[in-house]
Amino acid sequence: VQLQASGGGEVQAGGSLRLSCAASRRAFRSIIMGWFRQAPGEEREFVAAIGWTVGMKYYADSVRGRFTISRDNAKNMVYLQMNSLKPEDTAVYYCAADLDRYSSTWYNRKTDWGQGTLVTVSS
């Protein structure tokens, strides 16, 4: 799966950004899509995931209630609406396809990654 993420930028604390991810895959609607982030000097961490049914949405505790993940299967797109941003949300955000919900990291060798988009939140 080829993934193209966009929408990153710089915003002040309390502001909002919307990330978008375009995926190229015919079986898009049957796989779990998601977002990860990696801050400087830190490990890549899970942010949010969305499955193929309405109830299949998952969030990291650090973003729950502030971030919303959604998908448009007709357009092969995944979105991450980020509200009430904090300086600690500053990171490179990666779109990912074919996540593994049974893995503690949410990814495995089959997971595909986009190129990343930088989000900077200033205080």
N, C-alpha and C positions, 0 to 999 in steps of 0.2 A: 504494500500500500504506500502510495506517495502522498505526503501530507504537506500542506502549505499553510503556515500560520501567519496571521497578521493582526494588527490592532494594538500592538504595544506602544509605549510612549512614556512621557513623564507627566505626572499629575501630583497635585498637592494632597496631603493627608485629608481624608474625608471625601475625596473625589471618586469618580467612577471611570472605568474603562471597559470596553467590550472587545474580547479577543475572538477571532474567527479562525476556523480551520477548514480548509477544503481537502477532501479526500478523494482519491481516485481508486475506486474498487467497486465492482458490481455487487459484491456481497456486503456492502457497507451496512445495510440495515440489520444484519444478523450478528454484528460484532459489537463488543463494548468499546466505546471511545472515551477518551479522557484527557485530562491535563495534569501535567507535573510541573514543578518549578525547581530551580537550582540557584541558590544565592551564592555569592562569592565565598569560596572556602567551605561550602557546605555540600552535603550529599543531595542528590536529586530526591525530591519528595513528592508523594502523591498529593494532588489537590482535589480533583473531582473526577467522577466517572458517570457515564450514562449508558444504560443498556437499551434493549430493543422493546421494552414495554414501559408503560407510563410510570410504574412505581420504581423502576430500576435507576435510581439516582443515589450517588454516594458522595460524601464530602469528608475532607479532613476536618478534624475538630477546629483547627485554627481558622477555617474559612466559612464554616457552617453558619448560615444566617446572613452572610454578607455576599457570598458568591452564588451564582445560579448557573448550572450547566444545562444546555438544551441542544437539540439536534433537529435538523431538517433532512429527513431521509430522501426526499425528492431531489434535493440539491446536493446530497453528500456533504453536508456542512455540519460542523459542531461549533457551538459558541460557549463562551464563558463571560457572563456578565459579572463584573467585579464592582461592588459598591462599598462605601465606607472604607476605602483603602487606607492602609497603615504603612508607615515606613518599613516595617518588617515584612511587608508583602513584596518588597523590592527583590527581583530575581529575573532570571531568564525563564520564560514559560514555554513549555514544550507540549505540543499536541501529540497524542499517541493513539494508536489503533491496535485493536485486539488485545485489550488488557486482560489480566488474569485475576479475577475477583477472589480466587482461592489462595493467592500468594500474598504474603505479608507486605510485599513491596508493590503489589498490583501490576507487576510486569514479569515477563519471562522472555525466553529466547525468541519467541514468535512475535513479540510486540514490535511494532514499527514506530519510528519517531520522526517528527518534523524537525525543522531546522532551528526552532526557538525564536522567540520574540521577547525583547527586553522591556520590562516594566520597572519604572523607577518612581517611587513615591517619596516626595520630599516633605519634611516636617515644617 
